[in-house]
């Protein structure tokens, strides 16, 4: 961990000072991509894109705030570009098991390489008669990512969304992996379109070797108010029941995806006010 996530949190706290419970909950959803802040200026300096078809995709990045909500066309394009850069830069030199996953280690590696436009890693070892440079790789990545997004989603870049690439499937590690289709459908919940990404505060990780689907996410979000315990908030990734027929099996997931939280009652009065049923255990005579 090279500290990109913790650095972002510290910067917000230093800028804002004391935060309320609602502001802390919002901070957990910060989807600013630090690699985008570093890489996008280099991408915008790439010249000689072959046609307006490619340039109008690059234009998505010109006024982008580097955040990655599910509905963002710019985040979708940038992440495909980022994955393509990693592939074109490293797959020819590294063994498959060491191909970059795109996380913060690779933020640091590529960040250092960008200042060396003719560095050896940029050259494609598979082309004997050409020596590629940084801008050659960036240009090719912009072009290939544009074509990939057209195939995947739309010819119109304004219709692209990060969430359609970055889907979250929740699979039960027991019967959800049974190989029995009807049982898996009962236990698994799939198809949520989410924002965020790897090594950022809204940590919905994905692996650049495998694709854009979510590979890990926070199991819960929580903000505890030490000034007033009953102001505390939390949300679970799924629900509070392990029974797939229960209404509480995955009833919190939609709220989680939408960035919502639920009250976390602490005091006896708050717990009793929030309760719907009471279970009384009476000892035998």
N, C-alpha and C positions, 0 to 999 in steps of 0.2 A: 504494500500500500504506500504510494508516494504522496499521500496526504491531500489529494485534490478535493475529496469529499469534505474532510475536516477543515481544510483551508477555506472552502466556500462557506461553511457554517460560521467559522470564526469571522470572516469578512462581514457577513450579514449582522452578526451580533455586535461587532464593533461599530458598524454604521448606524444601527437602529437602537442600541442600548437595551434597556429592559423591555422584554416582549411579553405581551399578554398570552393567555392560553391559546386563543384563536390565532395569534401571530406565530406562535411556536408550531402549531399544527400546520399552518400554511408553509412554514419553513421546511417541514419534512417533505413537502411536495415540490421543492425547488428543483427544476429540471434543467438548469443551466449546464450546458456541456462545455467544460473547460478546453477540450481539444478543439472545439469549433472556434472558440475565441482565438486560439493560436493559428489554426490552419486556414480559416476562411480568407484572411487577407492575402495569403499566397494564392489561393484559388482564384480570387477576383483579379489578380495580376496576370493570370494566364491569358495569353493572346492567341489569335489565329484559330479560334474555334470555327469549324467549317461552315456553319450556317446559323441563321436565326433560330432554327429548331433547337440547336444546342445552347445558344446564348440565352434563350428565354428560360431555360431551366436554371442556368447559372444566376440569372437575375433574382431568383428566389432568395439567394443568400445575401443580396446587397443591403437590405434593410432588416435582416433577421436579428432578433435579440438573443440568439443562441440557446433559447429554451426549447424543450422537446415535449410539448403536450401531444396527446394522441392525434389531435386534428391538424397538426402542423405539416404543410407541404415541404417547407424548408428543412425541417428535421428529417423527414423521410429521404429527401435527396441527399442531404449531407451524410447520413449514416450509410447509404449505399455507396457514396463516393469514398468514404472512410474505409469501408470494407474492401473496396476495389483497390485503393491505394496499398493497403496492407498485402493484398494478394499479389499485385504486380511488383511490389518492392521486395518481398521476402520469400515468396513461395519458390522462386527459382534457386535460392541460396540455402534454404533450410530444409531439414527433413520434415515430413508431414507432421510428426508428433510434436514438433516445436514451432509450427506455424502460429502466428500471433492471434490471440483471442480478441484483441482490440481494447483491452482494459487499460488501467492507468499506467501499468508498466510500459505499454506501447505508446501512450501519450508522451511519456518522457523520452522514449527512444526516438520517435519521429520528430518531436519538438527539437531535439538536438541536431537531427539530420537536416532540418529545413534550412539551416544557415549555411549548408555546404551543397550548393546546387549541382556540383559535379562529383559529389561523393561516390565511393565505389558501390554502395548498396543500391543506388538508383539504377545502375546498369543492369540490364537483363542478361543473365548468363547464357540464355538460350539463343541470343542473336550474336553470332560471331563477327559480323561485318558492321555492326552499329554499336555505338556507345551512348546509351540513354542517359539523360540528365533528369534532375528533379522536375523541371517543367514539362519534360516529355511524359513522365509518369503522371503528373497531375492532370495534364491535358487529356491523356488517354483515359484516366479514371473519370473525368467529367463526362466524356463522350460515352463511355460504356455504361456509366450509371444512368445517364439520360435514356439510353436505349433500354436498359433493364426496367426502369420505372414505367416506360411506355408499354412494355410487354406485360408488366405486372398489374398496372392500374389504369393509366389513361395517357393519351397523347397530350392532353392539356395539363401542364404542371400544377395549375391551380386546384386541380381535383385530387392531387395526391395527398395521402395522410400517413403519418408515421404509425398510427395505431393499426392500420390494415397490414402492415409488415410485422409490427411488434405485438404479436398476439400472446396472451397468457392462457395456458391450459393447465387446469388443476387436476392432477391425476393421483388417485389413491395408490400408495406404494404397495398395497397388498392385493386386494381383489381387483383394483383398477388396472393391475398389470397381469391379470390372470390368463389373458389370451382368449377368454370367452367373451365374445362381442356383447351379448345382452347384459352380462354382469358388468363389463367395463362401462357400458352406457349408463348403468344404474349408479355406479360409484364415482365416475369422473364428471367434471364440469369443464367445458371448453369454450373458447372463442371470444374471450374478452379482449378488446382493443385498448391498449394502455400506452401512456407516455413514459417518460423517464429513460433510463439507459444504464450502461455499465459505468461504475466508478464515479457516479454523480449522486447528489443527495437523494433524489427520487430513484432509488437503486433497484430498478428492474433490469437485471443483467441479461445480456445476450452474448453469444459466442460467435465471433466473426468467422471462425472456421466452419461453423455449422449452419448459420443463417441468422435471421433476425428475431426469432421467437424467444420469449422470455425463458431463461434458464434458472433464475433465482429471483426472489423478491422478499421483502420484509414479511415475516409471518404475522406481524401486528404493528400498529403505530400507536404511540401512547404519549400523552403529555400529562404530567402530574403537577398539580398546583400545591406547593407547600404552604402557601398563604391561606388557601381555602380548599381543603381536600375534595369537597363536593363539586368544585369547578373542573376537576380532572376529566380528561376525555381519552377515549381509546377506540380502536377498531381492529377486528380480527380479519385475517385474509379470507377465511371461509365462514365458519359459524361456531357454535358452542356444542354441537351434537355430532357424534361420529356415526349416527344412523342415517343412511341416505334417504330414508323415507320421512325423516323429520323435517319440519319446516325450518328448523334451525341448523340444518346441515351446511348450507352455503348462503344463508340469508344476508350475511354481511358483505359478501364479495362485491355486489353492485355498488354499495356505499363506499367500499374501499377503493374501487376503480374510479369513482367520482370524486375521491378525495375527502369524503365525509368522515366524521367521527361520531361516536355515541357518548352520552353521559356515563361517567364512571362513579356510581354512588358509593360513598365511603361511610358516612355517619349512619347510625341506626335509623334516624328519622328519614334520611334520603333513601336508604335501602327499603324501608317499609313502604314509602310513598311510591317507589318504582316497582314494587313486587306485584305480580299478577296472581300467584298461587302460593300457598303456604303448606309445607310438609311438616307435620308434627310427629315426632317419634316418641311414643309413650312406653316406658318400661313395663314389662309384665309384672303383675302383682307378686 
